[in-house]
Amino acid sequence: MVARRPAIAKSAVATGKGDDGTTGLLYGGRIAKDDPRTEAYGTVDEAVAALGLARAELNESGLDELAESVLRWQRELFVVGADLATAPEKRERLEDGVTRVSETMLDGVEVELALWESAIEMPREFIVPGETVASAALEMARVILRRAERRAIAADHASSLGSAWIVPYLNRLADLLWVLARAAEQAAGAPATTARVR
């Protein structure tokens, strides 16, 4: 005999459709929750959350310019997530910079990377994260983004993503987050700790 669950109030969040281990894609279709594509956009979502922690700490520390930069990348990562969550045959329905990663987005990261690099003193050795909460959160977001990059490559190998820009965008943004972590340390007057023991 199968146990019946008691009726509960309807939820605006929980639909129950994913109870079978699948999840919906934008513009239709369902795939397994452990599909490489799902793994990729789920990992991007993790990076957005880690950046939220960094932004909250940057705001708390009065580092408004850095916080605004982080918010920009959080918003753009939603574009990456939308692109990854769309079946290749439905990508024509996406819009550059809104739901589809574009070359212009990659250019924007590269411009910002050059600006922040010129504004800080670049370390010449490997850095141990943890000088400030904000820089540590940025480093956490960076390594999550590196995992998202690996997941996106795996998804592309499994079934083409249909995008030439997702992987380069994730790669370059991870570089930028490393630089932003250094900027957060230097703005707080907390010199980075090198990996080499002196």
N, C-alpha and C positions, 0 to 999 in steps of 0.2 A: 504494500500500500504506500502510495506517495503522499508525503506530508504536504499539507496546504499551508501556505504562508497567510497570516492574517492580512486583511486589506489595510493599506496605509494611505496616508494623504499623498496626493499627486505632488511631484517635484518638478520645478521648472528646469532643474539641472540634470537629474537622473532620468534618462529615457528608458533604460534597460535594454536598448538595442545592442549594446556591446557585451551583453552577458554571454553571448555565444563565442566571444573571443575575436570579434571583428570590429572594425571601426569604419565610419563613413568618410569618403573623400569629398572634396569640393566638387560640385557639378556632377555628383552621382558616382555610384560604385562603392563597394565595400572591400576592404582587404583585412588580412589578419593583423592583430595588434602587434605581432612580432615580425611582421614583414619588414624588410630592410628600409622601405620608404617610411613606414611608421616609426621605426627606430630613428631615422634621420630627423624627421620633423619633431618627434618627441624630445630628442636631445637638444634641438634648437630651442624648444620651449624651456628646457632646464636652464639653458644659458640666459634666456630672458629673465627668469626668476633670480638667478645669481646676480645679474646686472641690477635687478631691483634692489637687492641688498646693498650693493655698492653705491647705487644712487641715493638711497636713504641715508647712508653714512656720509656721503659727500655733502648732501644737503645739511645734515646735522653739523658738519664741520665747517660750513660756510664756503665750501669750494663749489660755488654755483656754476662756474664755467665748465668744470669737469662734469658736474651733475647734468647739465644741459646736453653735453656731448653724449653721455651715457644714454639719456632718454632718446636721443636721435637713433642710436643703434638698437635700442630695444624695439622701437617702432619699426625700423627696417627689418629686424629679424622676424617680425610678424609677416612681412612680405615673403621672406625666405620660407617660412613655415607654410604659407598659402601655396607657394609654388611647388614645394615638396609634397603637399597634400592633394595635388591635382594629378590625375592620370595623364600620361603624355598625350593621349588622343584628345584630351579636353583643354590642352594648354592654350589653344587659340582664343579661348574665352577669357583668358587672363589679361591684365592691363599692366604694362611696364611701370615699375615703381609703386604699384598699388597691391597687386597680387602676383606679379612676376618679376623676378630678379633681372635687372638690366645692366648693360655696360655702364650706363650713367651712374648707377648705384656703386659699382666697383670703382669708378673714377672718383666718386665722392669720398670713399674710404681712403683712397690713395692720397688725395689732397689733404685730408684731415691728418693722416699719418705723417706726411711731410711737415705740416704745421706744428704738430706736437713734438716731433723729433727735434725741430729747430728751437723749441721753447725749453728743452730740458738738457741736463748734462747726461749724456748716454753712458751707462756703465760699460766697462770693458771686460767684465767677467760674468759668470753665471750668478744669478741672484736667488737668495732664499726668501720666499714670500713671508710676510708677517710683520712688517714694520708698523703698519697701520691697519685698522679694520677695513677701511676703504680699499687700500691697495691689495690686501689679501682677498677681498671679495672680487676685485677685478681679475686677479690671478685665477681664482676659482672659475669665474666665467670664461676666462681664456682657455683653460684646459678642457672645460665642457665643450667649448666651441671647437677645439681640436678634435674632440670625439665626434661632434656633429659632422665635421668635415670628413672623418673616416667613414662614418655611417652613410653620408651622402655618396661617397665614392663607391661603397658597397652596393648601395641602391642603384647607382648608375650601371654597375656591372651586372646586377641581377635583371634589371629591366630599365633601359635608358631613361634618364630623367628628362631628356629633351631640352636641356638647358646647358649652354656653354658658360654660364656666369655664376651658378650657385657655388661650385667648389672654389673658384678663385676668390669669390666674395668672402666666403667663410675663412679661407686661408689668410687673406689680407686683414680681415677684421680681428682675427686672433692676434696678429702682429700689432695692430693698433691697441688692443687691450693691454698688451705687455707694456707698451709705451705709456698708456694712461695710468697704469699702476705705478710706474716710475714718477710720473708727473704728480700723482697723489702723494707719494712719499716725500718728494722734494718740496711740494707746497706746504706740507706739514712740518718741514724741517727734520725729517726722519731719514737719515742716509740709509741706503739699501745695505743689507748684509750680504756679503759675497759667500759663495759656496766654499771657497777655499779657506781653510783654517790658517790664520796668520801666525 
